[in-house]
Amino acid sequence: MVWIVAAVAGNLQISIDFMPAFYTRHIGLTFGDAYYFDPGHRLEVERQKGRFLREILGRYGVGDPSGASAYGIHIQSVDLVMGTQNAEWRCPPDAALESWGTPWANLSPAEIARIDPRDAAHHRIIDELIAQYRELHHIAPDRADIQGARAGSMLTHTPYTTAHQLCGEELFMLMMTEPESARTIFEKIWAIYEAIYARLSEVVGRRPSHLHLGDCSASLLSHELYERCVLPINRDITEGFAEMSYHSCGPSTHLLPAFKRLGAIRNIQLGPGTDMAQAAAGMPRTQMQPLIDPVIMRGADPESVREMISGTLDDCEHSPAVTLCVWSLDSATPIENVEAVYEVARQR
């Protein structure tokens, strides 16, 4: 899905993302397979989304009826890897693409080590996305992109978070009892990401200089296990990039000391429940991007939302820049609560 980012004041931005079900409920949009593999359908969906957002939030600079974002092909990187490993993809009419199954659950680390990353890079899914990119590039050469590669970005999930999806819950036991075997799996996953992006870079004619690491499963780990098994490979990965950003969508206060050791993080996205004041103080050169709790956005009253946003901005006041990530808003989220976010930000 596409995040809509609008500057509010100075170094403060708001990035907003409604879930597909929001648009299905309010204006009857359907997504499904066509959203990802039919550029014409995606363009019409994005245009209708843009018009609707302009109607309800246009006074805050939200909503682009042109549908320009439709020219960028993006599937969550963990889903992309899952698909190349033959996980089942489901594309509901009112939800984002989902990967089902754990295709590596019955494979030993030795069997995983023998997987050829080139097979993933030349999987039919990648072929189809590249063909779609070439079609879009012919139509709109200045707008077309594929997985951020044209913009010079490598948008990935970490090997650990990807392994959690590929292997299932047994991964945690392996990390505790056989960390060297877990490292073997992590290295193979990163080799697959590199192979896929090497092919995409060849197609778009640009090598990535910016790395975004999504570590959606990070907060499930203790600080000790993260430092022992996950931090080392994450650090190895980041060494090859001029700049990076990082995402941990769960409560991550206990991992902040480890995150500080990842390298020069330009911006960091941290989930609800994270002590943002501690994060901002501990990483004074990093732009804070707090993830606003979608449960509160759905269930609270506007005044409670204003208090939450005001407190979050207070916590991040010493950050060089702040982006409020108001994401995963479901179909029952009151527009008044979204307006409350913008009103508080405008008063800063």
Sequence and secondary structure as in RCSB ss.txt:
>XXXX:A:sequence
MVWIVAAVAGNLQISIDFMPAFYTRHIGLTFGDAYYFDPGHRLEVERQKGRFLREILGRYGVGDPSGASAYGIHI
QSVDLVMGTQNAEWRCPPDAALESWGTPWANLSPAEIARIDPRDAAHHRIIDELIAQYRELHHIAPDRADIQGAR
AGSMLTHTPYTTAHQLCGEELFMLMMTEPESARTIFEKIWAIYEAIYARLSEVVGRRPSHLHLGDCSASLLSHEL
YERCVLPINRDITEGFAEMSYHSCGPSTHLLPAFKRLGAIRNIQLGPGTDMAQAAAGMPRTQMQPLIDPVIMRGA
DPESVREMISGTLDDCEHSPAVTLCVWSLDSATPIENVEAVYEVARQR
>XXXX:A:secstr
   EEEEEETTEEEEEEE HHHHHHHH    HHHHHH HHHHHHHHHHHHHHHHHHHGGGT   TT GGGGEE  
 HHHHHHHHTT EEE  TTS  EEES TTTT  HHHHHT  HHHHHTSHHHHHHHHHHHHHHHH TTT EETTTT
TTEEEEE HHHHHHHHH THHHHHHHH HHHHHHHHHHHHHHHHHHHHHHHHHHT    EEEEE TTGGGS HHH
IIIIIHHHHHHHHTT SEEEEEE S  GGGHHHHGGG  EEEEEE TTS HHHHHHH TTSEEEEB  HHHHHHS
 HHHHHHHHHHHHHHTTTSS EEEEEEEE TT  HHHHHHHHHHHHT 
